[in-house]
Structure formats: C-alpha cells, structure tokens
Amino acid sequence: MVPPRGLAAYKKKDGILAISRDSQSVSWTPTAPPGSQPSVTLSVKNITNLQQTPASSPKVMLKIFAQPPSAPAPEAHVFSFTSASQARAEADAIKDALSRAIQADALAPTASGGVSSSAAMAIASAVSSTLGAGRDTNTLYDDDQLKSNVELQQSLLKANPTLSRTFMESLRTKPESISNSQFTSQFWSSRAHLLRAHAIERSQTRGAYNVLSTIKARTEENTIKLSISKEQIQLIFSQHELVKRAYDENVPKLSEEVFWSRFFQSRLFKKLKGEKILEADPTDAVLDKYLALDEDLERSRRILAAHIPHIIDMEGNEQNHSQRKGNQPDFSMRPTSVDRVPIIRTLNSLSEKIMSHVAPNDIDPSEPIGMDEETFNTLALRDLQADAEENRIILNIKDQGRFFSSDKPDDTSADTLLYSQQDPDQVLKTLRTDLASKGADLNLASAIGVDEDSSDSESGDPHPSHVGSKTSLRGATTRLFAAIAQQHAQDEDLSLTGLSSAHAASTCDLSPTIFDRLSLTHATTTEFLHHFWRAFLSGDPLRAEEIARLVETLDRAMDRIRAVADDAEAERAMEVEKLKKQVRDHYERTHKKLSFHPDSVKGGAKAVNQLMGPTVTAIGVALRKYKEALAQEEYMQ
C-alpha cells in the first residue's frame, strides 16, 4: 500500500508532507527548488502528540509535537494543507497513519541487552512455539500471557474501534513522566478479560455441517446457476463416500463442471439430501447406477470395530430371536424401509458421521481406550450376580432405649413447658375481658395500625411504626422504587461497550457528537484515575513527580468535561432558538400562539454534569487526598 502524502505548507513554504514506507517517520520536502531533499524529518518514536483543526474550520492544519531524546521539551510543527479539493482527506489519512504507527510503537516491547526489537520478538516466538505443544490450554489465557501478547492486543484494537479511540486518546493525553511501556502495561492490566474473550473468539473454528442442504441454485436471465467452493467439495467428499467414489470413477472422463452440474440435477443428489425420488425426476445414465449402492460403505466395518455388547445389539439378536412367528410387534417397533422415510434416516446417518469426528470433552485423553468401569457397570446383568459380601462394622449396644427416649425435659421446648402450665379456661376468660373492653366495633386493622381511611400526616400525634402499618408500607414502597431507579441508572451508565451513540442520545438527550466526546472523555479520565491511585497508593517517594503530573492531567480532564458541557449547552441554546423561531413563524401564519417553555428542551450542560457527576466526584476525592498528603508532607518537613 502506498503511504499517504499530501500538499502542505510549512513556515509559509509549499511542500509535500509524506510518511515513509516503513511508517517509522514523517518528512516534509519543499517543492522549490525541484529535487530538494526533505528538510524536516520526524521519527514516530519522538512524536508525543497530534492535533488537527476541526471539520468545521475552513483551514486544514495538522500540528505534530515531537521531542527528541536530547530536547528538554517537545517542539510543535504546524503543517497547512493547501490542496484545493483533497486537503481534508489528505490530512485525515496522514493523521490516521501516524496514529496507527504511534500505537504500534507503543505496543511494541522495548529491546534490551543489545538485541533489536524484531530479534527479540523472533526469539520469543520461537520459544513459545517450542513450549506450546506441552503447555496447558489454561496458561494461554493467563493474565501475564495476555498482557504480553502484542499481536493479540493489536487485533483487539482493530476489532473494537471504541477501545482503539480510548487507547489513542489516553496515550495522547498521558503525562510525559509515564513511558509508553508503563502506560500500555497499566492499560491492559484492567482489560485482561477483554483480551481473554478475544483470544477465545479467535481460537474458535466452524465445525462440520450438512453441506448439501446449504447449496441452493439461483435463476439469472432464465438460466439456473449454482456456485460451489472448494471447501464445500471437501465436505461433500468427507460426508458422502458415495459421491467421492462416483467422482473418482467418472472424472476425468467427464470434466469437473459437467460432473457437478449433472450431480446436482440427478436423483442421487435428492437421495443423499433425504428427499423422496419421483417418477418425473430426470434420469442420469452415469449417476443412477449408484442409487442401489449403500451410501455408507464403512457402516458395517465400524459396527464390527465398535464391539457392541450383545445385550444391546438388536441386529445381532435378530438372527437368533426373530419374531416371524406369533403376533407381530407394535408398528413403532417394526423396522421400516429406507424409501418410506428417507429424510429421517439420512439426517440421522449424517449426524452420526459429523459427531464421530468431534472429540468428546468429557473424556480424559490420558485414560486408556476402551470400555470404562461406569459403562461396564451399566451393562452388567446385576440380577444374575451373587450378593456382595457385606463389609461393615456391627455395633452391639446393650441399652438402646436410652438413645431414643423422648420423656426427658430437655427434649421439650421452653414455650411448650410454659403453655402446659397455663389454664385454658383462665386464658379464654382474659381474652374475653380484653375484647369486651374494646367495645363492639372492634377493627382489627386499626388495632394493628393499618387504617386505610386515616392519614398519618393529618394526625398530630406520631404513631409507632411497626410491621403492617401504613407508615411501614409507604417506606417500603419508597425504598423499593428507589432501588429500581438506582439499578436502572446503573444499567444505563456510561461504559466502554455498553452504550451506543444512538441509545445515549435517546436516553440522555444529547446529540451523537456530544455523547461521543463525552464517552471518550469519561474513558480517558477513568484511565488516568487508575494511574493516579496506583501511583498514589504505592507509597514510593520516587514517584512524587509522576503523581504531580497526574494531578495536572486530572485538572485538564476537568477542563475537558467543562468544555463538553459548554458545547452541549450551546447546542441546546441553538435548539431552543430554533423552536422559538418555529413558534413565531406559526404565529405569523395562523395568528395562534403555541405554548413553549425553554425548560422543555432537555440536554445541555445539566445532562453532561448529571452523567459525569460520579467522575467529577472521583476527581475531587483524588485531588483532595493529594492536597492533604502534600500538606502533611510539608508540615513534617
């Protein structure tokens, strides 16, 4: 692929900005005089940041920040694209190519000990391929293995654009005190589950299937056409030995195109699919001779090799226990011809063939091949076996009655003893007295505190809250709905892969553009919070400068959140003005006023602050803890 390039001016001089073929550098070459050498060459390893003018800007500029190893601070290089029609496309292509190159350089491991990066990767690949044969499958999905697999990480970033954007934005805005290797290690340490799922997804392959049922003919311009691939031909040969035999015996007498064309129109094709052959079906002198042959040539050989026990071998017992005399067995127990229900027998035979090539997952491959003990016990005739000798210890207890005595006081509960001491007549007399004192209009609901006609707010005297009262029911209902609302809010919270832009715009009343910026800001801010707490809680005094840089990054994250909120509010204001204009136009046409209130337009800064509220709180906690630790350190000094 040709590296991207474009017409660009640098320091008011026209030239060409191009990326090298190995994608390791970007250079600017002046157009005058012709044949000039590149005057500016920037290595991808030294590029720290990329900035581009927005799509709404009439000028198309790309700012590249590069910091050589000997430079104290990064230097900015501004390139203005001058193409009349392709300026934006050229700038986007060069920026995307640089972003991919920076990403690949960040993921690549650093070389040490005088060994180049490519050589180190080759040695690692050779070692992994040597040890891979004896390694357990679970170690391939270990966290350390996943975090060191650069190829798997690049594959996941290509497959997940949202994650790739988060990675590039976090890499662009990271503090200079954090190296690319440290950032990459921290980034993937919290996403090992995504790498594991992607590795499992890549290791899955499609198994065998009924290939004949998937081949369909189509009609184009009154001509029947059918397409078949090499993989499908191989599956047909593996599933149907009869087709392979017919192919070997008739090709190259017939060309492959003629053979397959006649096969898919023959009666043999319908038989193998399990369809019923009709008299109106076309005949074929070459393929019809295979109709009378057994489609499964290996069936009898596999049955003999399987060593089926005679107790369940129905075909083997048929010659010794035939039921030709006497009453016939039930219709469901009588064998039927293949021609009556061909589809059932065909599908059963094909399913048996497919499953025979699938390795069972419930058998230990280290165990010997043959009948296991469980299968033997299942097939054994236990009724003909002698009784097994009892192997137990008999306990001889002289006085067994004392172990089962129920007349001891300890076996009776305290409540039972208390109730047994009371006089039933006295209890009933006390109950009648209590009921008589309540009066004739006794309301049990009022007695327990549940009175639907009364309101707790109307009475001045507070009632004790107990189970079943109206206050308790109201409180339980409030807590239940609060829990449902909290769960609903958590399900719709911002996440890396949980919400799309359209869904967020419908639920959060934000435009897709604003929500994309907000989700990206949220992801990068969360990433830097992880970096901060990992460094802050390490207790290493050598990382104090790194923590200070991370605090500055969190401050800039707050600025980005406020910028998104301001843009969302400006977008909401434009929507309000648009609706007001519609109301005025409607009044001028019909002289009827429409009710409109600006508060009815949702979204804006309020929605952004509501969505980012937990993140802002987390940033505030991090900054407060840092200031407290800094003040304590200054006090100790």
MIDREN-249492 format. One record per residue (C-alpha): z, y, x; residue in one letter. Coordinates in steps of 0.05 Angstrom, whole numbers, plus 5000, padded with zeros to 4 digits. Last residue first. Layout:
BEGIN
ZYXa/...
This chain:
BEGIN
613753785189q/617153425131m/615554005085y/608253995105e/607953245089e/611353345023q/606453895004a/600553455023l/603352864983a/604453304922e/597553614930k/594252924934y/598152664874k/595953274834r/588653194854l/588652464834a/592152604768v/587153154752g/581252714769i/584052174722a/584952694667t/577752934676v/575452204670t/579552084608p/576752724575g/569452594594m/567352394525l/571352934490q/569353464540n/562053284530v/562653284455a/566053964455k/561054254504a/555354144456g/554953604404g/555453724329k/551854234286v/555954314223s/560254834258d/554455324253p/555055344177h/549155344131f/548655434056s/541555574036l/539856224003k/534256273953k/528956823957h/523656273959t/519256454018r/523656964053e/529956534040y/526555924070h/524556304131d/531656554140r/534555854133v/529455574183q/531256134232k/538455954225k/536855224240l/533155414304k/538755874325e/543755304316v/539254824356e/538755334412m/546255414413a/547054654417r/542454634478e/546455194510a/552854794495e/549954174526a/547754564588d/554754864595d/557954174587a/553353874639v/555254444687a/562654334672r/561953594690i/558253774754r/563654274773d/568953734762m/564953274807a/564853824859r/572453824858d/572353074865l/567953134926t/572753644957e/578353144946v/574052614979l/573253055040r/580753145044a/581752385038i/576852275096e/580652775138e/587152415124a/584151735141r/587751685208l/594451745173p/593351055141d/597650985079g/592250555045s/593950864977l/589951494990f/583851135019a/583150634962r/585051164912w/579751634936f/574151124942h/575450874871h/575551594846l/568851694882f/565751124842e/568651384777t/565452054791t/558751724805t/558851334740a/561051934698h/555852394728t/550451874714l/552951794642s/553052544632l/546152644662r/543352104617d/547052404557f/544153084569i/537052814573t/537952354512p/540452934469s/547752924450l/550652794381d/555552284410c/553751694364t/546251784354s/545052074423a/549251514455a/545150984420h/538651304442a/540951384513s/543150654519s/550250424520l/553949834552g/550749774620t/554550264663l/559750464613s/561251054568l/565850874511d/563050604446e/567349974446d/573450374468q/572550864411a/572150284361h/578449974390q/582150644384q/579750734312a/581950034293i/588850144326a/589650804289a/587750464224f/593149934234l/598450434256r/597250864194t/597450254148t/603950004179a/607050694171g/605050734097r/607750034084l/614250204119s/615050844080t/613650484014k/619049984027s/617449244038g/621249164103v/626349714112h/626450464118s/632850794095p/631451334043h/631652064061p/634552504007d/630053083989g/625652703942s/618552933933e/616152684001s/618451973989d/614251923926s/616151553863s/611751153816d/610150593866e/617450423878d/618749923934v/625850013959g/628749313949i/632549513887a/626949953862s/622149353862a/627548923828l/627949403770n/634349293729l/633949603660d/639949223630a/645149533675g/646549483749k/653849293737s/651748693696a/647548423753l/653348473802d/658048123754t/653147563740r/652447443815l/659947403825t/660546893768k/654946473797l/658346453865v/665146263834q/662045703795d/658445433857p/665045403897d/663845533971q/665745054028q/659044704029s/655545364038y/659245504103l/658144794130l/650744844115t/650345524147d/653645264211a/648644704218s/650643974213t/649143494271d/655243724310d/659943504254p/658142774267k/656142344208d/648942244230s/649841654277s/643441444313f/645941374384f/652641104362r/649340534325g/646140244388q/652639934414d/650539384462k/644339684493i/639539204529n/633739584558l/627339184568i/623039404627i/615539354615r/609338984636n/607038584577e/601838064593e/595238214562a/593337814501d/587337374513a/580337644505q/575637434450l/577438034405d/576438514464r/568938384468l/567338864526a/562039394513l/566839994514t/570939714571n/564639624613f/562440334598t/569140614620e/569240194684e/562540454707d/555940094702m/551540204762g/550340704818i/556340814864p/560141474858e/558342054904s/553742364852p/559642474806d/557042424735i/558042944680d/552143394700n/546742884685p/540342984726a/534443134681v/528242694693h/530242184641s/531342744591m/523942924591i/521742194582k/526742064526e/524542704491s/517242464494l/518941794464s/523042104409n/517642624394l/512242094391t/516341624349r/517942164298i/510842444296i/507641764287p/511041604221v/506641084187r/501940924245d/507540684290v/509240114244s/516040054213t/522039654234p/526739444177r/533739724178m/532440324132s/528939864082f/535139414078d/534738734109p/530538184077q/534037634039n/533336934064g/528836704121k/525037154168r/531437464193q/530437324267s/536537174308h/533836854373n/527337234380q/530237874352e/536237864399n/532238154457g/529338704414e/536338904389m/539338944459d/546439184441i/550338544454i/545138304503h/547238824554p/541439274577i/539639154649h/535839814657a/530439514701a/527639074645l/527439664598i/524140094651r/518639584662r/517439514587s/516640264580r/512340394641e/505740394605l/507940894553d/501641054514e/500440324497d/493040224492l/489240194426a/487440934428l/484740894499y/477840654476k/477241294436d/476641714499l/469641534523v/465941414457a/469042014424d/469942054349t/470742674306p/476442684255d/474042574184a/477241894179e/484042194193l/488842094251i/496042284235k/499242764284e/504242544337g/501643004392k/499342404432l/495542134372k/492142804359k/489842854431f/487242134429l/483242314367r/479042774408s/477943534406q/482943694462f/480243124504f/472843314496r/474044014525s/478643734578w/473443244603f/467643734598v/471244254640e/473543734690e/466543474700s/465042774675l/463542214723k/468342604768p/472842444729v/472641864680n/477441344707e/482541814739d/482642274678y/483541694629a/489341434671r/492642114674k/491842194599v/495141514588l/500941684634e/503042234586h/509042654607q/507542724682s/499942814672f/500943324616i/506043704659l/501043734717q/495744004670i/500444524644q/502044764714e/494644804730k/493445274671s/489945174604i/485745644563s/482245464498l/476245774464k/473145624397i/466846054387t/465246454325n/465947104365e/472846904391e/476846344359t/483346114391r/485845424410a/493245284419k/496744924475i/504244964463t/504944294426s/501543924484l/506644184534v/512843884504n/517744184553y/520044074625a/525244544655g/524945284669r/528645494731t/535345824741q/537246054811s/535246774797r/539946824737e/545646524777i/544647034832a/544247604781h/550747384749a/554147344816r/551648024837l/554048334773l/560848004781h/561348264852a/560948974826r/567449274850s/566449034922s/559149254917w/560449994921f/566149934972q/561749545020s/555950015010t/560150635022f/563150345085q/556350155111s/553450835095n/558951195131s/564451585095i/566352235130s/560052565105e/562752555034p/558452194982k/553752604939t/547152264958r/550051564962l/553251654894s/546751894865e/542851324897m/547750784874f/548251064803t/540651104798r/540050384822s/545250154772l/541350474716t/534750184741p/537449474740n/532248964765a/530549354828k/537949464844l/539348724832l/533748514880s/536348994933q/543348694926q/540647984931l/536748144994e/542948465026v/547347855016n/553848065050s/557348264985k/555247614952l/557647165008q/564347525011d/565247474935d/563746734934d/557646534893y/554446114947l/561245804961t/561045484892n/554945074909t/558544704965d/555344755032r/552244155066g/544944355058a/546345105067g/549145035137l/542445035171t/539245545124s/545246005131s/544945965207v/537446105209a/538146685160s/543846985201a/539746935265i/533747265231a/538147825204m/541047945272a/534047965302a/531848475249s/537848915263s/536948905338s/541948555383v/545348985437g/552348765416g/551949065347s/546749185294a/548449545230t/547249165165p/541449415120a/543949665052l/543950395073a/537150335106d/534250015043a/537150575000q/534551115047i/527650795045a/527850744969r/529951474963s/524551685011l/519151324971a/521751634906d/521752334938k/514752254964i/512052004897a/515652544858d/512953094903a/505852824898e/506152774822a/508953484815r/503553794861a/497753394832q/493753934796s/493554554840a/496354234903s/501054714939t/507454314947f/513054734977s/517054395032f/524154625049v/527654325110h/535254385110a/539354225172e/545553785170p/551653995211a/554353875282p/547653615308a/547753075363s/546752485315p/541052835279p/542753135211q/537253185160a/537353525092f/530653495056i/528854025004k/522853884960l/519354444923m/514854474862v/514555184834k/513455274759p/520555014744s/521254594681s/520753944720a/526854104761p/526354314835t/527853754883q/533753594928q/534653034978l/540852895020n/543252585085t/536752435122i/538252215194n/536751475184k/530251665149v/527751995212s/524852695205l/518552915241t/516453645240v/510553905283s/506053315269p/500053355317q/494153815303s/487253535291g/484754155255p/488054805274p/490554925223a/492454375173t/499554335197p/502753645200t/509353485166w/512752815180s/517052315143v/520351735179s/522250995171q/517450805115s/513850325162d/507150655145r/509951355158s/511151835101i/506752445093a/507353205085l/500753555097i/500054275119g/499855005098d/504355495134k/509355935096k/515355615131k/512854925109y/507254875058a/505654215025a/499353815009l/501353104993g/502752415021r/504951734995p/504351125040p/498150695026v/500050005000m/
